[in-house]
Amino acid sequence: MRKVRTTLTLSEDTLRWVKVQAARQGKGDSEIIEEALRRDRGDDVWERLWHKNRELGAMDEDDAMKLALEAQRWARRQLAAERREGTQ
């Protein structure tokens, strides 16, 4: 996917966290931020599903159910967080 340059304004604590994570993982700041955003969007669930299916050729029913439940729990947590943010 094509990358684009942008400017972000972050709190000092957030930027410090990004830099620490980048140093620990041997990655760039942009990679850490993008990974966090993908996790927040739920992309990591779909990435794991995609890679597991590619590796195994197919997913059995139990694994599919576990992944579906995980995705459902993630979606419910996101909805609850959005509702909490709306009440503050």
Biopython code that builds the backbone (N, CA, C, O; Angstrom):
import numpy as np
from Bio.PDB.StructureBuilder import StructureBuilder

atoms = [
    (1, "MET", "N", (0.838, -1.174, 0.000)),
    (1, "MET", "CA", (0.000, 0.000, 0.000)),
    (1, "MET", "C", (0.883, 1.237, 0.000)),
    (1, "MET", "O", (1.912, 1.279, 0.675)),
    (2, "ARG", "N", (0.479, 2.229, -0.751)),
    (2, "ARG", "CA", (1.228, 3.477, -0.859)),
    (2, "ARG", "C", (1.181, 4.234, 0.458)),
    (2, "ARG", "O", (0.139, 4.292, 1.111)),
    (3, "LYS", "N", (2.290, 4.803, 0.841)),
    (3, "LYS", "CA", (2.394, 5.578, 2.082)),
    (3, "LYS", "C", (2.295, 7.062, 1.749)),
    (3, "LYS", "O", (2.724, 7.500, 0.681)),
    (4, "VAL", "N", (1.727, 7.826, 2.672)),
    (4, "VAL", "CA", (1.656, 9.275, 2.528)),
    (4, "VAL", "C", (2.213, 9.921, 3.789)),
    (4, "VAL", "O", (2.113, 9.361, 4.881)),
    (5, "ARG", "N", (2.783, 11.071, 3.635)),
    (5, "ARG", "CA", (3.372, 11.794, 4.758)),
    (5, "ARG", "C", (2.296, 12.683, 5.382)),
    (5, "ARG", "O", (1.494, 13.298, 4.680)),
    (6, "THR", "N", (2.297, 12.739, 6.720)),
    (6, "THR", "CA", (1.362, 13.602, 7.432)),
    (6, "THR", "C", (2.026, 14.132, 8.693)),
    (6, "THR", "O", (3.102, 13.674, 9.077)),
    (7, "THR", "N", (1.394, 15.080, 9.322)),
    (7, "THR", "CA", (1.891, 15.637, 10.568)),
    (7, "THR", "C", (0.858, 15.375, 11.654)),
    (7, "THR", "O", (-0.337, 15.592, 11.451)),
    (8, "LEU", "N", (1.323, 14.908, 12.808)),
    (8, "LEU", "CA", (0.443, 14.638, 13.939)),
    (8, "LEU", "C", (0.855, 15.488, 15.123)),
    (8, "LEU", "O", (2.032, 15.807, 15.290)),
    (9, "THR", "N", (-0.104, 15.847, 15.932)),
    (9, "THR", "CA", (0.182, 16.508, 17.198)),
    (9, "THR", "C", (-0.184, 15.522, 18.297)),
    (9, "THR", "O", (-1.347, 15.140, 18.434)),
    (10, "LEU", "N", (0.812, 15.107, 19.085)),
    (10, "LEU", "CA", (0.622, 14.100, 20.128)),
    (10, "LEU", "C", (1.032, 14.677, 21.478)),
    (10, "LEU", "O", (1.842, 15.601, 21.555)),
    (11, "SER", "N", (0.463, 14.119, 22.530)),
    (11, "SER", "CA", (0.917, 14.516, 23.863)),
    (11, "SER", "C", (2.351, 14.015, 24.050)),
    (11, "SER", "O", (2.788, 13.086, 23.371)),
    (12, "GLU", "N", (3.065, 14.635, 24.965)),
    (12, "GLU", "CA", (4.441, 14.220, 25.228)),
    (12, "GLU", "C", (4.493, 12.773, 25.691)),
    (12, "GLU", "O", (5.386, 12.023, 25.294)),
    (13, "ASP", "N", (3.538, 12.376, 26.531)),
    (13, "ASP", "CA", (3.500, 10.988, 27.025)),
    (13, "ASP", "C", (3.304, 9.998, 25.887)),
    (13, "ASP", "O", (3.952, 8.952, 25.845)),
    (14, "THR", "N", (2.411, 10.333, 24.969)),
    (14, "THR", "CA", (2.157, 9.439, 23.837)),
    (14, "THR", "C", (3.379, 9.327, 22.953)),
    (14, "THR", "O", (3.749, 8.229, 22.537)),
    (15, "LEU", "N", (4.008, 10.445, 22.663)),
    (15, "LEU", "CA", (5.203, 10.416, 21.827)),
    (15, "LEU", "C", (6.322, 9.623, 22.505)),
    (15, "LEU", "O", (7.041, 8.868, 21.850)),
    (16, "ARG", "N", (6.461, 9.796, 23.798)),
    (16, "ARG", "CA", (7.470, 9.037, 24.548)),
    (16, "ARG", "C", (7.189, 7.538, 24.429)),
    (16, "ARG", "O", (8.107, 6.748, 24.208)),
    (17, "TRP", "N", (5.907, 7.143, 24.578)),
    (17, "TRP", "CA", (5.534, 5.735, 24.450)),
    (17, "TRP", "C", (5.894, 5.208, 23.057)),
    (17, "TRP", "O", (6.441, 4.114, 22.922)),
    (18, "VAL", "N", (5.583, 5.994, 22.027)),
    (18, "VAL", "CA", (5.897, 5.591, 20.649)),
    (18, "VAL", "C", (7.394, 5.382, 20.496)),
    (18, "VAL", "O", (7.818, 4.375, 19.929)),
    (19, "LYS", "N", (8.195, 6.301, 20.984)),
    (19, "LYS", "CA", (9.644, 6.202, 20.834)),
    (19, "LYS", "C", (10.224, 5.020, 21.611)),
    (19, "LYS", "O", (11.138, 4.352, 21.127)),
    (20, "VAL", "N", (9.704, 4.759, 22.801)),
    (20, "VAL", "CA", (10.165, 3.613, 23.588)),
    (20, "VAL", "C", (9.815, 2.315, 22.867)),
    (20, "VAL", "O", (10.654, 1.422, 22.751)),
    (21, "GLN", "N", (8.575, 2.210, 22.380)),
    (21, "GLN", "CA", (8.167, 1.001, 21.661)),
    (21, "GLN", "C", (9.012, 0.800, 20.405)),
    (21, "GLN", "O", (9.423, -0.318, 20.095)),
    (22, "ALA", "N", (9.262, 1.880, 19.695)),
    (22, "ALA", "CA", (10.062, 1.793, 18.469)),
    (22, "ALA", "C", (11.472, 1.301, 18.785)),
    (22, "ALA", "O", (12.008, 0.449, 18.076)),
    (23, "ALA", "N", (12.067, 1.832, 19.841)),
    (23, "ALA", "CA", (13.421, 1.412, 20.219)),
    (23, "ALA", "C", (13.438, -0.049, 20.656)),
    (23, "ALA", "O", (14.332, -0.804, 20.275)),
    (24, "ARG", "N", (12.470, -0.437, 21.438)),
    (24, "ARG", "CA", (12.416, -1.830, 21.920)),
    (24, "ARG", "C", (12.227, -2.827, 20.785)),
    (24, "ARG", "O", (12.794, -3.919, 20.801)),
    (25, "GLN", "N", (11.424, -2.439, 19.804)),
    (25, "GLN", "CA", (11.095, -3.357, 18.715)),
    (25, "GLN", "C", (11.970, -3.178, 17.481)),
    (25, "GLN", "O", (11.843, -3.922, 16.508)),
    (26, "GLY", "N", (12.851, -2.197, 17.526)),
    (26, "GLY", "CA", (13.710, -1.957, 16.373)),
    (26, "GLY", "C", (12.938, -1.490, 15.148)),
    (26, "GLY", "O", (13.267, -1.852, 14.019)),
    (27, "LYS", "N", (11.905, -0.680, 15.383)),
    (27, "LYS", "CA", (11.064, -0.180, 14.296)),
    (27, "LYS", "C", (11.072, 1.335, 14.315)),
    (27, "LYS", "O", (11.555, 1.958, 15.261)),
    (28, "GLY", "N", (10.535, 1.915, 13.266)),
    (28, "GLY", "CA", (10.401, 3.359, 13.205)),
    (28, "GLY", "C", (9.145, 3.823, 13.928)),
    (28, "GLY", "O", (8.217, 3.048, 14.162)),
    (29, "ASP", "N", (9.138, 5.107, 14.275)),
    (29, "ASP", "CA", (7.968, 5.684, 14.944)),
    (29, "ASP", "C", (6.701, 5.467, 14.117)),
    (29, "ASP", "O", (5.655, 5.114, 14.660)),
    (30, "SER", "N", (6.796, 5.676, 12.812)),
    (30, "SER", "CA", (5.634, 5.533, 11.939)),
    (30, "SER", "C", (5.059, 4.124, 11.989)),
    (30, "SER", "O", (3.841, 3.943, 11.990)),
    (31, "GLU", "N", (5.941, 3.122, 12.033)),
    (31, "GLU", "CA", (5.465, 1.736, 12.100)),
    (31, "GLU", "C", (4.676, 1.488, 13.383)),
    (31, "GLU", "O", (3.634, 0.833, 13.358)),
    (32, "ILE", "N", (5.171, 2.008, 14.499)),
    (32, "ILE", "CA", (4.500, 1.820, 15.784)),
    (32, "ILE", "C", (3.132, 2.484, 15.766)),
    (32, "ILE", "O", (2.148, 1.896, 16.211)),
    (33, "ILE", "N", (3.068, 3.698, 15.256)),
    (33, "ILE", "CA", (1.792, 4.425, 15.194)),
    (33, "ILE", "C", (0.819, 3.699, 14.275)),
    (33, "ILE", "O", (-0.352, 3.536, 14.618)),
    (34, "GLU", "N", (1.293, 3.260, 13.107)),
    (34, "GLU", "CA", (0.405, 2.568, 12.168)),
    (34, "GLU", "C", (-0.102, 1.253, 12.757)),
    (34, "GLU", "O", (-1.279, 0.927, 12.606)),
    (35, "GLU", "N", (0.762, 0.499, 13.420)),
    (35, "GLU", "CA", (0.331, -0.753, 14.040)),
    (35, "GLU", "C", (-0.731, -0.503, 15.106)),
    (35, "GLU", "O", (-1.703, -1.251, 15.207)),
    (36, "ALA", "N", (-0.543, 0.553, 15.902)),
    (36, "ALA", "CA", (-1.523, 0.885, 16.946)),
    (36, "ALA", "C", (-2.871, 1.259, 16.318)),
    (36, "ALA", "O", (-3.924, 0.852, 16.808)),
    (37, "LEU", "N", (-2.830, 2.025, 15.246)),
    (37, "LEU", "CA", (-4.064, 2.403, 14.570)),
    (37, "LEU", "C", (-4.753, 1.189, 13.959)),
    (37, "LEU", "O", (-5.976, 1.064, 14.021)),
    (38, "ARG", "N", (-3.960, 0.294, 13.368)),
    (38, "ARG", "CA", (-4.548, -0.925, 12.792)),
    (38, "ARG", "C", (-5.192, -1.795, 13.868)),
    (38, "ARG", "O", (-6.266, -2.358, 13.658)),
    (39, "ARG", "N", (-4.527, -1.904, 15.026)),
    (39, "ARG", "CA", (-5.114, -2.669, 16.138)),
    (39, "ARG", "C", (-6.418, -2.034, 16.585)),
    (39, "ARG", "O", (-7.403, -2.732, 16.824)),
    (40, "ASP", "N", (-6.428, -0.724, 16.699)),
    (40, "ASP", "CA", (-7.619, -0.018, 17.142)),
    (40, "ASP", "C", (-8.776, -0.209, 16.162)),
    (40, "ASP", "O", (-9.933, -0.311, 16.569)),
    (41, "ARG", "N", (-8.457, -0.256, 14.874)),
    (41, "ARG", "CA", (-9.490, -0.479, 13.851)),
    (41, "ARG", "C", (-9.921, -1.933, 13.795)),
    (41, "ARG", "O", (-10.942, -2.259, 13.190)),
    (42, "GLY", "N", (-9.146, -2.807, 14.424)),
    (42, "GLY", "CA", (-9.476, -4.228, 14.376)),
    (42, "GLY", "C", (-8.825, -4.955, 13.218)),
    (42, "GLY", "O", (-9.131, -6.118, 12.953)),
    (43, "ASP", "N", (-7.928, -4.272, 12.529)),
    (43, "ASP", "CA", (-7.270, -4.907, 11.390)),
    (43, "ASP", "C", (-6.477, -6.134, 11.801)),
    (43, "ASP", "O", (-6.323, -7.059, 11.003)),
    (44, "ASP", "N", (-5.964, -6.166, 13.040)),
    (44, "ASP", "CA", (-5.149, -7.301, 13.459)),
    (44, "ASP", "C", (-5.953, -8.590, 13.478)),
    (44, "ASP", "O", (-5.406, -9.657, 13.199)),
    (45, "VAL", "N", (-7.242, -8.517, 13.800)),
    (45, "VAL", "CA", (-8.079, -9.715, 13.789)),
    (45, "VAL", "C", (-8.169, -10.273, 12.375)),
    (45, "VAL", "O", (-8.021, -11.474, 12.151)),
    (46, "TRP", "N", (-8.416, -9.374, 11.427)),
    (46, "TRP", "CA", (-8.558, -9.824, 10.039)),
    (46, "TRP", "C", (-7.219, -10.262, 9.453)),
    (46, "TRP", "O", (-7.165, -11.175, 8.629)),
    (47, "GLU", "N", (-6.138, -9.607, 9.883)),
    (47, "GLU", "CA", (-4.808, -10.028, 9.427)),
    (47, "GLU", "C", (-4.516, -11.458, 9.867)),
    (47, "GLU", "O", (-4.033, -12.270, 9.078)),
    (48, "ARG", "N", (-4.815, -11.767, 11.149)),
    (48, "ARG", "CA", (-4.572, -13.131, 11.645)),
    (48, "ARG", "C", (-5.424, -14.137, 10.906)),
    (48, "ARG", "O", (-4.957, -15.229, 10.580)),
    (49, "LEU", "N", (-6.669, -13.784, 10.638)),
    (49, "LEU", "CA", (-7.543, -14.683, 9.887)),
    (49, "LEU", "C", (-6.971, -14.938, 8.498)),
    (49, "LEU", "O", (-6.905, -16.079, 8.042)),
    (50, "TRP", "N", (-6.561, -13.868, 7.835)),
    (50, "TRP", "CA", (-6.002, -13.982, 6.487)),
    (50, "TRP", "C", (-4.760, -14.872, 6.482)),
    (50, "TRP", "O", (-4.643, -15.772, 5.651)),
    (51, "HIS", "N", (-3.828, -14.620, 7.414)),
    (51, "HIS", "CA", (-2.582, -15.389, 7.442)),
    (51, "HIS", "C", (-2.827, -16.842, 7.838)),
    (51, "HIS", "O", (-2.195, -17.748, 7.294)),
    (52, "LYS", "N", (-3.731, -17.069, 8.773)),
    (52, "LYS", "CA", (-4.001, -18.445, 9.186)),
    (52, "LYS", "C", (-4.602, -19.233, 8.026)),
    (52, "LYS", "O", (-4.213, -20.376, 7.788)),
    (53, "ASN", "N", (-5.529, -18.641, 7.317)),
    (53, "ASN", "CA", (-6.128, -19.333, 6.177)),
    (53, "ASN", "C", (-5.104, -19.597, 5.087)),
    (53, "ASN", "O", (-5.132, -20.649, 4.447)),
    (54, "ARG", "N", (-4.205, -18.656, 4.874)),
    (54, "ARG", "CA", (-3.180, -18.856, 3.845)),
    (54, "ARG", "C", (-2.212, -19.963, 4.246)),
    (54, "ARG", "O", (-1.793, -20.761, 3.409)),
    (55, "GLU", "N", (-1.856, -20.009, 5.543)),
    (55, "GLU", "CA", (-0.911, -21.026, 6.009)),
    (55, "GLU", "C", (-1.527, -22.418, 6.015)),
    (55, "GLU", "O", (-0.891, -23.385, 5.595)),
    (56, "LEU", "N", (-2.738, -22.517, 6.480)),
    (56, "LEU", "CA", (-3.364, -23.831, 6.653)),
    (56, "LEU", "C", (-4.247, -24.234, 5.477)),
    (56, "LEU", "O", (-4.630, -25.397, 5.350)),
    (57, "GLY", "N", (-4.560, -23.294, 4.644)),
    (57, "GLY", "CA", (-5.432, -23.613, 3.526)),
    (57, "GLY", "C", (-6.898, -23.490, 3.885)),
    (57, "GLY", "O", (-7.724, -23.216, 3.014)),
    (58, "ALA", "N", (-7.237, -23.684, 5.141)),
    (58, "ALA", "CA", (-8.628, -23.562, 5.594)),
    (58, "ALA", "C", (-8.628, -23.512, 7.113)),
    (58, "ALA", "O", (-7.661, -23.920, 7.756)),
    (59, "MET", "N", (-9.692, -23.021, 7.670)),
    (59, "MET", "CA", (-9.833, -22.936, 9.117)),
    (59, "MET", "C", (-10.926, -23.902, 9.540)),
    (59, "MET", "O", (-11.996, -23.938, 8.932)),
    (60, "ASP", "N", (-10.659, -24.693, 10.593)),
    (60, "ASP", "CA", (-11.710, -25.611, 11.040)),
    (60, "ASP", "C", (-12.781, -24.833, 11.799)),
    (60, "ASP", "O", (-12.592, -23.665, 12.138)),
    (61, "GLU", "N", (-13.893, -25.486, 12.058)),
    (61, "GLU", "CA", (-15.052, -24.816, 12.646)),
    (61, "GLU", "C", (-14.756, -24.229, 14.031)),
    (61, "GLU", "O", (-15.197, -23.123, 14.345)),
    (62, "ASP", "N", (-14.016, -24.966, 14.852)),
    (62, "ASP", "CA", (-13.701, -24.475, 16.200)),
    (62, "ASP", "C", (-12.859, -23.203, 16.145)),
    (62, "ASP", "O", (-13.136, -22.242, 16.862)),
    (63, "ASP", "N", (-11.835, -23.196, 15.300)),
    (63, "ASP", "CA", (-10.996, -22.006, 15.179)),
    (63, "ASP", "C", (-11.784, -20.830, 14.601)),
    (63, "ASP", "O", (-11.598, -19.686, 15.014)),
    (64, "ALA", "N", (-12.660, -21.121, 13.646)),
    (64, "ALA", "CA", (-13.485, -20.054, 13.070)),
    (64, "ALA", "C", (-14.396, -19.454, 14.137)),
    (64, "ALA", "O", (-14.587, -18.238, 14.181)),
    (65, "MET", "N", (-14.956, -20.301, 14.993)),
    (65, "MET", "CA", (-15.831, -19.818, 16.056)),
    (65, "MET", "C", (-15.040, -18.978, 17.062)),
    (65, "MET", "O", (-15.508, -17.925, 17.494)),
    (66, "LYS", "N", (-13.847, -19.439, 17.434)),
    (66, "LYS", "CA", (-13.011, -18.681, 18.369)),
    (66, "LYS", "C", (-12.688, -17.299, 17.794)),
    (66, "LYS", "O", (-12.765, -16.292, 18.499)),
    (67, "LEU", "N", (-12.331, -17.261, 16.526)),
    (67, "LEU", "CA", (-11.991, -15.987, 15.897)),
    (67, "LEU", "C", (-13.211, -15.081, 15.803)),
    (67, "LEU", "O", (-13.108, -13.875, 16.029)),
    (68, "ALA", "N", (-14.357, -15.650, 15.473)),
    (68, "ALA", "CA", (-15.589, -14.853, 15.393)),
    (68, "ALA", "C", (-15.944, -14.267, 16.752)),
    (68, "ALA", "O", (-16.348, -13.108, 16.845)),
    (69, "LEU", "N", (-15.793, -15.067, 17.810)),
    (69, "LEU", "CA", (-16.089, -14.579, 19.156)),
    (69, "LEU", "C", (-15.100, -13.493, 19.575)),
    (69, "LEU", "O", (-15.478, -12.513, 20.218)),
    (70, "GLU", "N", (-13.851, -13.670, 19.212)),
    (70, "GLU", "CA", (-12.847, -12.648, 19.515)),
    (70, "GLU", "C", (-13.189, -11.340, 18.809)),
    (70, "GLU", "O", (-13.084, -10.266, 19.402)),
    (71, "ALA", "N", (-13.593, -11.425, 17.561)),
    (71, "ALA", "CA", (-13.967, -10.231, 16.807)),
    (71, "ALA", "C", (-15.197, -9.571, 17.427)),
    (71, "ALA", "O", (-15.283, -8.345, 17.497)),
    (72, "GLN", "N", (-16.140, -10.384, 17.872)),
    (72, "GLN", "CA", (-17.346, -9.851, 18.505)),
    (72, "GLN", "C", (-17.001, -9.144, 19.816)),
    (72, "GLN", "O", (-17.512, -8.057, 20.089)),
    (73, "ARG", "N", (-16.136, -9.758, 20.627)),
    (73, "ARG", "CA", (-15.727, -9.130, 21.885)),
    (73, "ARG", "C", (-15.013, -7.808, 21.613)),
    (73, "ARG", "O", (-15.244, -6.818, 22.306)),
    (74, "TRP", "N", (-14.141, -7.795, 20.596)),
    (74, "TRP", "CA", (-13.436, -6.573, 20.245)),
    (74, "TRP", "C", (-14.433, -5.487, 19.853)),
    (74, "TRP", "O", (-14.320, -4.349, 20.308)),
    (75, "ALA", "N", (-15.403, -5.827, 19.016)),
    (75, "ALA", "CA", (-16.393, -4.847, 18.560)),
    (75, "ALA", "C", (-17.207, -4.312, 19.728)),
    (75, "ALA", "O", (-17.510, -3.120, 19.779)),
    (76, "ARG", "N", (-17.561, -5.178, 20.663)),
    (76, "ARG", "CA", (-18.326, -4.734, 21.830)),
    (76, "ARG", "C", (-17.497, -3.816, 22.723)),
    (76, "ARG", "O", (-18.016, -2.838, 23.260)),
    (77, "ARG", "N", (-16.203, -4.129, 22.884)),
    (77, "ARG", "CA", (-15.337, -3.253, 23.672)),
    (77, "ARG", "C", (-15.228, -1.883, 23.014)),
    (77, "ARG", "O", (-15.258, -0.861, 23.700)),
    (78, "GLN", "N", (-15.103, -1.855, 21.697)),
    (78, "GLN", "CA", (-15.014, -0.597, 20.971)),
    (78, "GLN", "C", (-16.295, 0.220, 21.159)),
    (78, "GLN", "O", (-16.239, 1.425, 21.404)),
    (79, "LEU", "N", (-17.437, -0.439, 21.042)),
    (79, "LEU", "CA", (-18.714, 0.245, 21.199)),
    (79, "LEU", "C", (-18.852, 0.799, 22.616)),
    (79, "LEU", "O", (-19.300, 1.931, 22.798)),
    (80, "ALA", "N", (-18.470, 0.011, 23.612)),
    (80, "ALA", "CA", (-18.537, 0.471, 25.004)),
    (80, "ALA", "C", (-17.622, 1.666, 25.222)),
    (80, "ALA", "O", (-17.992, 2.618, 25.909)),
    (81, "ALA", "N", (-16.436, 1.621, 24.644)),
    (81, "ALA", "CA", (-15.490, 2.739, 24.787)),
    (81, "ALA", "C", (-16.050, 3.996, 24.126)),
    (81, "ALA", "O", (-15.925, 5.092, 24.673)),
    (82, "GLU", "N", (-16.661, 3.847, 22.965)),
    (82, "GLU", "CA", (-17.251, 4.996, 22.282)),
    (82, "GLU", "C", (-18.397, 5.579, 23.094)),
    (82, "GLU", "O", (-18.566, 6.797, 23.156)),
    (83, "ARG", "N", (-19.177, 4.716, 23.712)),
    (83, "ARG", "CA", (-20.284, 5.205, 24.541)),
    (83, "ARG", "C", (-19.749, 5.943, 25.759)),
    (83, "ARG", "O", (-20.284, 6.984, 26.141)),
    (84, "ARG", "N", (-18.677, 5.399, 26.383)),
    (84, "ARG", "CA", (-18.096, 6.080, 27.534)),
    (84, "ARG", "C", (-17.555, 7.453, 27.144)),
    (84, "ARG", "O", (-17.731, 8.425, 27.878)),
    (85, "GLU", "N", (-16.906, 7.531, 26.004)),
    (85, "GLU", "CA", (-16.354, 8.803, 25.545)),
    (85, "GLU", "C", (-17.469, 9.819, 25.288)),
    (85, "GLU", "O", (-17.292, 11.018, 25.500)),
    (86, "GLY", "N", (-18.604, 9.328, 24.835)),
    (86, "GLY", "CA", (-19.731, 10.212, 24.550)),
    (86, "GLY", "C", (-20.386, 10.759, 25.808)),
    (86, "GLY", "O", (-21.056, 11.791, 25.755)),
    (87, "THR", "N", (-20.205, 10.083, 26.943)),
    (87, "THR", "CA", (-20.833, 10.521, 28.188)),
    (87, "THR", "C", (-19.914, 11.386, 29.026)),
    (87, "THR", "O", (-20.335, 11.916, 30.054)),
    (88, "GLN", "N", (-18.668, 11.540, 28.607)),
    (88, "GLN", "CA", (-17.719, 12.331, 29.413)),
    (88, "GLN", "C", (-17.664, 13.752, 28.956)),
    (88, "GLN", "O", (-16.920, 14.554, 29.521)),
]
sb = StructureBuilder()
sb.init_structure("model")
sb.init_model(0)
sb.init_chain("A")
sb.init_seg("    ")
for serial, (resi, resn, name, xyz) in enumerate(atoms, 1):
    if name == "N":
        sb.init_residue(resn, " ", resi, " ")
    sb.init_atom(name, np.array(xyz, "f"), 0.0, 1.0, " ", f" {name:<3s}", serial, name[0])
structure = sb.get_structure()
